[in-house]
Amino acid sequence: MKKHSIAWIYLAGVIALIGAAIHLAAIFSGAGWYRFFGAPPLIVESARSGTLLAPVGAMLIAALMGLCAAYAFSALGLIRRMPLLRLMLAGMASVCLVRSFVLLPLSIFHPELRNTFEVVAAVVWGLAGMGFLVGYYHSRLVTTKNAAVNAAVNAV
């Protein structure tokens, strides 16, 4: 695998880990963090009043982001091959890239989305999406290569 491909996949994994850490930190940092990171008003109010909606939601999102990081690191071969690796990487790439590209059309009708945080978030989502896409492509190459080796071994 080429070095730039490895870097893209690492980037996706690290972005996912940082996202997970931010969501976990929000639980302990309070309503201000939820508000800063764009949580809906219902979630911010939950954090303010101490109900379970905000922390449970943040833990679920952190777990999903941790899972995304695990799939990226699995594509790199740092951990064992995860089930449905290619399907999951394709799904993650799709979600991240759609989240990245949707800002422009949405900001036309929702001018409140035209701010530094949303633009930076869209760029970060786009970078993660590209990393997962490269991971998907790389895992296809590895799978094809392994299938060819297995076929050659079985033919002998």
Residue frames as a rotation matrix with the C-alpha (Angstrom) as fourth column:
MET 1
0.586 0.810 0.000 0.00
0.810 -0.586 0.000 0.00
0.000 0.000 -1.000 0.00
LYS 2
-0.081 -0.605 0.792 1.26
0.540 -0.694 -0.475 3.47
0.838 0.390 0.383 -0.83
LYS 3
-0.757 -0.337 -0.560 2.24
0.651 -0.310 -0.693 5.84
0.060 -0.889 0.454 1.96
HIS 4
-0.874 0.461 0.155 -0.36
-0.452 -0.887 0.092 8.44
0.180 0.011 0.984 1.02
SER 5
-0.044 0.875 -0.483 -3.09
-0.203 0.465 0.862 5.78
0.978 0.136 0.156 1.14
ILE 6
-0.220 -0.122 -0.968 -1.98
0.821 0.513 -0.251 4.76
0.527 -0.850 -0.013 4.62
ALA 7
-0.971 -0.204 -0.128 -2.01
0.241 -0.823 -0.514 8.40
0.000 -0.530 0.848 5.73
TRP 8
-0.527 0.843 0.111 -5.61
-0.575 -0.449 0.684 8.91
0.626 0.296 0.721 4.52
ILE 9
0.186 0.616 -0.765 -6.84
0.198 0.739 0.643 5.83
0.962 -0.271 0.015 6.38
TYR 10
-0.505 -0.428 -0.750 -4.96
0.827 0.009 -0.562 6.80
0.247 -0.904 0.349 9.55
LEU 11
-0.959 0.150 0.242 -6.47
-0.171 -0.983 -0.071 10.28
0.227 -0.109 0.968 9.27
ALA 12
-0.090 0.987 -0.134 -9.99
-0.399 0.087 0.913 8.84
0.912 0.136 0.386 9.15
GLY 13
0.158 0.106 -0.982 -9.29
0.652 0.736 0.184 6.67
0.742 -0.669 0.047 12.20
VAL 14
-0.749 -0.507 -0.427 -7.76
0.656 -0.477 -0.584 9.53
0.093 -0.717 0.690 14.18
ILE 15
-0.746 0.563 0.357 -10.64
-0.431 -0.816 0.385 11.89
0.508 0.133 0.851 13.28
ALA 16
0.203 0.855 -0.477 -13.09
-0.060 0.497 0.866 9.25
0.977 -0.147 0.153 14.49
LEU 17
-0.091 -0.308 -0.947 -11.15
0.887 0.407 -0.217 8.80
0.452 -0.860 0.237 17.76
ILE 18
-0.967 -0.252 0.021 -11.03
0.223 -0.890 -0.397 12.55
0.119 -0.379 0.918 18.35
GLY 19
-0.384 0.907 0.174 -14.77
-0.490 -0.360 0.794 12.76
0.782 0.219 0.583 17.67
ALA 20
0.276 0.448 -0.850 -15.39
0.439 0.728 0.526 10.00
0.855 -0.519 0.004 20.20
ALA 21
-0.500 -0.557 -0.663 -13.23
0.845 -0.148 -0.513 11.78
0.188 -0.817 0.545 22.77
ILE 22
-0.907 0.218 0.360 -15.07
-0.201 -0.976 0.083 15.08
0.369 0.002 0.929 22.20
HIS 23
0.033 0.991 -0.127 -18.44
-0.308 0.131 0.942 13.39
0.951 0.008 0.309 22.73
LEU 24
0.218 -0.010 -0.976 -17.24
0.773 0.612 0.166 11.74
0.595 -0.791 0.141 25.93
ALA 25
-0.789 -0.572 -0.224 -15.71
0.596 -0.626 -0.502 15.00
0.147 -0.530 0.835 27.17
ALA 26
-0.558 0.654 0.510 -19.01
-0.286 -0.729 0.622 16.80
0.779 0.201 0.594 26.55
ILE 27
0.303 0.683 -0.664 -20.66
0.428 0.525 0.735 14.57
0.852 -0.507 -0.133 29.15
PHE 28
0.099 -0.371 -0.923 -18.34
0.995 0.016 0.100 15.91
-0.023 -0.928 0.371 31.84
SER 29
-0.841 -0.534 0.084 -18.04
0.540 -0.838 0.081 19.46
0.027 0.113 0.993 30.48
GLY 30
-0.418 0.765 -0.490 -21.72
0.367 -0.352 -0.861 20.34
-0.831 -0.540 -0.134 30.51
ALA 31
0.478 0.845 0.239 -24.29
0.601 -0.116 -0.791 22.13
-0.641 0.522 -0.563 28.42
GLY 32
0.460 -0.361 -0.811 -21.83
-0.488 -0.866 0.109 24.69
-0.742 0.345 -0.575 27.03
TRP 33
-0.665 -0.736 0.128 -19.91
-0.340 0.452 0.825 21.99
-0.665 0.505 -0.551 25.17
TYR 34
-0.288 0.645 0.707 -23.07
0.731 0.625 -0.273 20.48
-0.619 0.439 -0.652 23.75
ARG 35
0.706 0.581 -0.405 -24.17
0.249 -0.739 -0.626 23.94
-0.663 0.341 -0.666 22.56
PHE 36
0.080 -0.775 -0.627 -20.71
-0.632 -0.526 0.569 24.76
-0.771 0.350 -0.532 21.11
PHE 37
-0.840 -0.477 0.259 -20.60
-0.160 0.673 0.722 21.52
-0.519 0.565 -0.641 19.14
GLY 38
-0.717 0.542 -0.438 -24.03
-0.655 -0.310 0.689 22.14
0.238 0.781 0.577 17.61
ALA 39
-0.883 0.458 -0.105 -26.23
0.468 0.836 -0.288 19.80
-0.045 -0.303 -0.952 19.62
PRO 40
-0.245 0.879 0.408 -29.97
0.361 -0.308 0.880 20.39
0.900 0.363 -0.242 19.22
PRO 41
-0.333 0.150 0.931 -31.64
-0.660 -0.742 -0.117 22.53
0.673 -0.653 0.346 21.90
LEU 42
0.751 0.657 -0.065 -33.34
-0.447 0.579 0.682 19.46
0.486 -0.483 0.728 23.39
ILE 43
0.450 -0.681 -0.577 -29.92
0.632 0.700 -0.333 17.87
0.630 -0.215 0.746 24.05
VAL 44
-0.538 -0.642 0.546 -28.49
0.093 -0.689 -0.719 21.09
0.838 -0.336 0.430 25.49
GLU 45
0.079 0.665 0.742 -31.49
-0.813 -0.388 0.434 21.36
0.577 -0.638 0.510 27.81
SER 46
0.842 0.177 -0.509 -31.03
0.044 0.919 0.393 17.72
0.537 -0.353 0.766 28.84
ALA 47
-0.093 -0.958 -0.271 -27.42
0.657 0.146 -0.739 18.43
0.748 -0.247 0.616 29.77
ARG 48
-0.535 -0.075 0.841 -28.46
-0.342 -0.891 -0.297 21.54
0.772 -0.447 0.451 31.66
SER 49
0.288 0.781 0.554 -31.21
-0.870 -0.029 0.492 19.78
0.400 -0.624 0.671 33.63
GLY 50
-0.508 -0.643 0.574 -29.23
-0.833 0.537 -0.135 16.59
-0.221 -0.546 -0.808 34.24
THR 51
0.628 0.723 0.289 -31.50
-0.581 0.682 -0.443 14.12
-0.517 0.111 0.849 32.44
LEU 52
0.086 -0.628 0.773 -30.08
0.087 0.778 0.622 11.05
-0.992 0.014 0.122 30.72
LEU 53
0.892 0.348 0.289 -30.80
0.286 0.062 -0.956 12.00
-0.350 0.936 -0.045 27.10
ALA 54
0.759 -0.626 -0.179 -27.61
-0.632 -0.643 -0.432 14.04
0.155 0.441 -0.884 26.57
PRO 55
-0.091 -0.900 0.427 -25.08
-0.881 0.273 0.386 11.70
-0.464 -0.341 -0.818 28.21
VAL 56
0.128 0.178 0.976 -26.59
0.121 0.974 -0.194 8.51
-0.984 0.143 0.103 26.79
GLY 57
0.966 0.241 0.097 -26.75
0.138 -0.158 -0.978 10.06
-0.220 0.958 -0.186 23.32
ALA 58
0.519 -0.844 -0.134 -23.16
-0.854 -0.503 -0.138 11.25
0.049 0.185 -0.981 23.60
MET 59
-0.171 -0.579 0.797 -22.02
-0.570 0.718 0.400 7.78
-0.804 -0.386 -0.453 24.72
LEU 60
0.508 0.418 0.753 -23.82
0.340 0.706 -0.622 6.14
-0.791 0.572 0.216 21.79
ILE 61
0.977 -0.180 -0.116 -22.27
-0.192 -0.493 -0.849 8.55
0.096 0.851 -0.516 19.30
ALA 62
0.190 -0.959 0.212 -18.83
-0.958 -0.133 0.255 8.06
-0.216 -0.251 -0.943 20.90
ALA 63
0.005 -0.140 0.990 -19.26
-0.148 0.979 0.140 4.29
-0.989 -0.147 -0.016 20.60
LEU 64
0.838 0.344 0.423 -20.19
0.361 0.231 -0.903 4.60
-0.408 0.910 0.069 16.92
MET 65
0.782 -0.607 -0.142 -17.19
-0.587 -0.639 -0.497 6.84
0.211 0.472 -0.856 16.28
GLY 66
-0.021 -0.779 0.627 -14.96
-0.788 0.398 0.469 4.37
-0.615 -0.484 -0.623 18.11
LEU 67
0.353 0.246 0.903 -16.34
0.257 0.902 -0.346 1.63
-0.900 0.354 0.255 15.88
CYS 68
1.000 -0.024 -0.013 -15.53
-0.021 -0.363 -0.932 3.75
0.017 0.932 -0.363 12.82
ALA 69
0.335 -0.938 0.087 -11.95
-0.941 -0.328 0.085 4.12
-0.051 -0.110 -0.993 14.08
ALA 70
-0.011 -0.309 0.951 -11.73
-0.348 0.893 0.286 0.36
-0.938 -0.327 -0.117 14.60
TYR 71
0.745 0.328 0.581 -12.81
0.395 0.484 -0.781 -0.26
-0.537 0.811 0.231 11.01
ALA 72
0.849 -0.508 -0.147 -10.22
-0.478 -0.618 -0.624 2.22
0.226 0.600 -0.768 9.72
PHE 73
0.012 -0.901 0.434 -7.48
-0.955 0.118 0.271 0.54
-0.295 -0.418 -0.859 11.75
SER 74
0.267 0.163 0.950 -8.73
0.000 0.986 -0.169 -2.86
-0.964 0.045 0.264 10.60
ALA 75
0.991 0.100 0.084 -8.35
0.089 -0.043 -0.995 -1.72
-0.096 0.994 -0.052 6.98
LEU 76
0.469 -0.883 0.017 -4.74
-0.833 -0.448 -0.325 -0.85
0.295 0.138 -0.946 7.82
GLY 77
0.371 -0.295 -0.881 -4.17
0.090 0.955 -0.282 -4.27
0.924 0.025 0.380 9.32
LEU 78
-0.485 -0.560 0.672 -3.43
-0.572 -0.378 -0.728 -2.85
0.662 -0.737 -0.137 12.78
ILE 79
-0.379 0.445 0.811 -6.20
-0.690 0.448 -0.568 -4.96
-0.617 -0.775 0.137 14.30
ARG 80
-0.710 0.111 0.695 -7.85
0.346 0.915 0.208 -8.15
-0.613 0.388 -0.688 13.07
ARG 81
-0.913 0.391 0.115 -10.14
-0.009 -0.302 0.953 -7.95
0.407 0.869 0.280 10.08
MET 82
-0.666 0.740 0.096 -13.55
-0.396 -0.241 -0.886 -6.68
-0.633 -0.628 0.453 11.18
PRO 83
-0.386 0.607 0.695 -16.72
0.715 0.672 -0.190 -8.32
-0.582 0.424 -0.693 9.86
LEU 84
0.556 0.669 0.492 -18.26
0.819 -0.340 -0.463 -6.70
-0.143 0.661 -0.737 6.78
LEU 85
-0.198 -0.768 -0.609 -15.18
0.607 -0.584 0.539 -4.50
-0.770 -0.263 0.582 6.46
ARG 86
-0.883 -0.207 0.422 -15.78
0.469 -0.436 0.768 -3.28
0.025 0.876 0.481 2.92
LEU 87
-0.013 0.967 0.253 -19.51
0.749 -0.159 0.644 -2.67
0.663 0.198 -0.722 3.43
MET 88
0.545 0.199 -0.815 -18.91
0.792 -0.440 0.422 -0.72
-0.275 -0.876 -0.397 6.63
LEU 89
-0.482 -0.783 -0.393 -16.11
0.527 -0.618 0.584 1.37
-0.700 0.074 0.711 5.12
ALA 90
-0.730 0.293 0.617 -18.32
0.539 -0.308 0.784 2.18
0.420 0.905 0.067 2.13
GLY 91
0.350 0.925 -0.148 -21.16
0.801 -0.213 0.560 3.16
0.487 -0.315 -0.815 4.46
MET 92
0.295 -0.325 -0.899 -18.91
0.720 -0.542 0.433 5.33
-0.628 -0.775 0.074 6.62
ALA 93
-0.790 -0.603 0.110 -17.41
0.503 -0.534 0.680 7.01
-0.351 0.592 0.725 3.57
SER 94
-0.379 0.733 0.565 -20.89
0.662 -0.212 0.719 7.71
0.647 0.646 -0.405 2.21
VAL 95
0.577 0.632 -0.517 -22.21
0.808 -0.348 0.476 9.19
0.121 -0.692 -0.712 5.45
CYS 96
0.005 -0.670 -0.743 -19.11
0.630 -0.574 0.522 11.35
-0.776 -0.471 0.420 5.97
LEU 97
-0.864 -0.382 0.329 -19.00
0.484 -0.444 0.754 12.64
-0.142 0.810 0.569 2.40
VAL 98
-0.051 0.915 0.401 -22.74
0.730 -0.240 0.640 13.40
0.681 0.325 -0.656 2.30
ARG 99
0.577 0.225 -0.785 -22.42
0.777 -0.449 0.442 15.24
-0.253 -0.865 -0.434 5.63
SER 100
-0.394 -0.827 -0.400 -19.54
0.560 -0.562 0.609 17.20
-0.729 0.017 0.685 4.16
PHE 101
-0.897 -0.043 0.440 -21.15
0.425 -0.353 0.833 18.12
0.120 0.935 0.335 0.87
VAL 102
0.002 1.000 0.024 -24.63
0.930 -0.011 0.367 18.88
0.367 0.021 -0.930 2.22
LEU 103
-0.198 -0.109 -0.974 -23.48
0.716 -0.695 -0.067 22.08
-0.670 -0.711 0.216 3.93
LEU 104
-0.963 -0.253 -0.096 -23.39
0.126 -0.734 0.668 24.13
-0.239 0.631 0.738 0.74
PRO 105
-0.553 0.809 0.201 -26.98
0.237 -0.078 0.968 23.54
0.799 0.583 -0.148 -0.40
LEU 106
0.139 0.630 -0.764 -28.31
0.951 0.131 0.281 23.67
0.278 -0.765 -0.581 3.17
SER 107
-0.464 -0.404 -0.788 -26.60
0.689 -0.724 -0.035 26.97
-0.556 -0.559 0.614 3.87
ILE 108
-0.874 0.233 0.427 -28.53
0.215 -0.603 0.768 28.57
0.437 0.763 0.477 1.02
PHE 109
0.042 0.996 0.077 -31.83
0.131 -0.082 0.988 28.06
0.991 -0.031 -0.133 2.84
HIS 110
0.834 0.148 -0.531 -30.43
0.528 0.064 0.847 28.14
0.159 -0.987 -0.025 6.39
PRO 111
0.475 -0.682 0.556 -28.04
-0.097 -0.668 -0.738 31.10
0.875 0.297 -0.383 6.65
GLU 112
0.713 -0.201 0.671 -27.34
-0.699 -0.143 0.700 30.27
-0.045 -0.969 -0.243 10.32
LEU 113
0.840 -0.414 0.351 -25.23
0.368 0.910 0.192 27.38
-0.399 -0.032 0.916 9.01
ARG 114
0.566 -0.661 0.493 -22.78
0.375 -0.326 -0.868 29.83
0.735 0.676 0.064 7.44
ASN 115
0.824 -0.368 0.430 -20.29
-0.566 -0.516 0.643 29.97
-0.014 -0.773 -0.634 10.28
THR 116
-0.062 -0.984 -0.169 -16.73
-0.948 0.111 -0.298 28.89
0.312 0.142 -0.939 10.93
PHE 117
-0.368 -0.073 0.927 -17.67
-0.634 0.749 -0.192 25.86
-0.680 -0.659 -0.322 13.01
GLU 118
0.601 0.697 0.391 -19.93
-0.172 0.590 -0.789 24.37
-0.781 0.407 0.475 10.32
VAL 119
0.749 -0.399 -0.529 -17.35
-0.607 -0.093 -0.789 24.94
0.266 0.912 -0.311 7.58
VAL 120
-0.339 -0.907 0.250 -14.56
-0.934 0.293 -0.204 23.37
0.112 -0.303 -0.946 9.64
ALA 121
-0.127 0.376 0.918 -16.85
-0.450 0.803 -0.391 20.45
-0.884 -0.463 0.067 10.55
ALA 122
0.868 0.481 -0.123 -17.71
-0.299 0.309 -0.903 19.92
-0.396 0.821 0.412 6.87
VAL 123
0.332 -0.834 -0.440 -14.03
-0.820 -0.025 -0.571 19.87
0.466 0.551 -0.693 5.93
VAL 124
-0.518 -0.519 0.680 -13.21
-0.812 0.549 -0.199 17.41
-0.270 -0.655 -0.706 8.73
TRP 125
0.297 0.705 0.644 -16.14
-0.297 0.710 -0.639 15.16
-0.908 -0.001 0.420 7.72
GLY 126
0.873 0.015 -0.487 -14.92
-0.487 0.060 -0.871 15.31
0.016 0.998 0.059 4.13
LEU 127
-0.122 -0.989 -0.089 -11.38
-0.932 0.145 -0.331 14.33
0.340 0.043 -0.939 5.12
ALA 128
-0.420 0.044 0.906 -12.69
-0.568 0.766 -0.301 11.41
-0.707 -0.641 -0.297 7.18
GLY 129
0.648 0.747 0.145 -14.92
-0.309 0.433 -0.847 10.36
-0.696 0.504 0.512 4.30
MET 130
0.569 -0.529 -0.630 -11.97
-0.734 0.020 -0.679 10.35
0.372 0.848 -0.377 1.91
GLY 131
-0.475 -0.780 0.407 -10.00
-0.880 0.419 -0.223 8.26
0.003 -0.464 -0.886 4.39
PHE 132
-0.096 0.525 0.846 -12.77
-0.346 0.779 -0.523 5.70
-0.933 -0.342 0.107 4.70
LEU 133
0.851 0.390 -0.352 -13.13
-0.431 0.138 -0.892 5.66
-0.299 0.911 0.286 0.91
VAL 134
0.074 -0.912 -0.404 -9.41
-0.886 0.125 -0.445 4.97
0.457 0.391 -0.799 0.51
GLY 135
-0.557 -0.225 0.799 -9.77
-0.685 0.668 -0.290 2.25
-0.468 -0.709 -0.527 3.16
TYR 136
0.489 0.798 0.353 -12.62
-0.324 0.542 -0.775 0.71
-0.810 0.264 0.524 1.16
TYR 137
0.764 -0.251 -0.594 -10.53
-0.604 0.042 -0.796 0.77
0.225 0.967 -0.120 -2.01
HIS 138
-0.301 -0.947 0.112 -7.49
-0.915 0.253 -0.313 -0.64
0.268 -0.196 -0.943 -0.20
SER 139
-0.293 0.231 0.928 -9.52
-0.550 0.753 -0.361 -3.45
-0.782 -0.616 -0.093 1.39
ARG 140
0.822 0.556 -0.124 -10.79
-0.387 0.385 -0.838 -4.37
-0.418 0.737 0.531 -2.09
LEU 141
0.369 -0.776 -0.512 -7.22
-0.759 0.066 -0.647 -4.66
0.536 0.627 -0.565 -3.32
VAL 142
-0.552 -0.572 0.607 -6.19
-0.826 0.472 -0.307 -6.76
-0.111 -0.671 -0.733 -0.33
THR 143
0.165 0.715 0.680 -9.26
-0.449 0.668 -0.593 -9.01
-0.878 -0.207 0.431 -0.72
THR 144
0.881 0.142 -0.451 -8.61
-0.472 0.230 -0.851 -9.47
-0.017 0.963 0.270 -4.44
LYS 145
-0.022 -0.981 -0.194 -4.92
-0.858 0.118 -0.500 -10.18
0.513 0.155 -0.844 -3.82
ASN 146
-0.502 -0.117 0.857 -5.74
-0.713 0.617 -0.333 -12.72
-0.490 -0.778 -0.393 -1.08
ALA 147
0.571 0.772 0.281 -8.31
-0.408 0.564 -0.718 -14.41
-0.713 0.295 0.636 -3.32
ALA 148
0.675 -0.390 -0.626 -5.72
-0.628 0.143 -0.765 -14.75
0.388 0.910 -0.148 -6.09
VAL 149
-0.436 -0.866 0.243 -3.18
-0.859 0.321 -0.398 -16.24
0.267 -0.383 -0.884 -3.67
ASN 150
-0.210 0.445 0.870 -5.77
-0.581 0.659 -0.477 -18.67
-0.786 -0.606 0.121 -2.28
ALA 151
0.822 0.529 -0.212 -6.79
-0.460 0.396 -0.795 -19.73
-0.336 0.751 0.568 -5.80
ALA 152
0.274 -0.807 -0.524 -3.15
-0.757 0.155 -0.635 -20.34
0.594 0.570 -0.568 -6.73
VAL 153
-0.601 -0.489 0.632 -2.55
-0.791 0.474 -0.386 -22.38
-0.111 -0.732 -0.672 -3.57
ASN 154
0.133 0.762 0.633 -5.73
-0.482 0.608 -0.631 -24.43
-0.866 -0.221 0.448 -4.09
ALA 155
0.765 0.140 -0.629 -4.78
-0.644 0.208 -0.736 -25.12
0.028 0.968 0.249 -7.73
VAL 156
-0.208 -0.951 -0.230 -1.52
-0.858 0.290 -0.424 -26.74
0.470 0.109 -0.876 -6.64
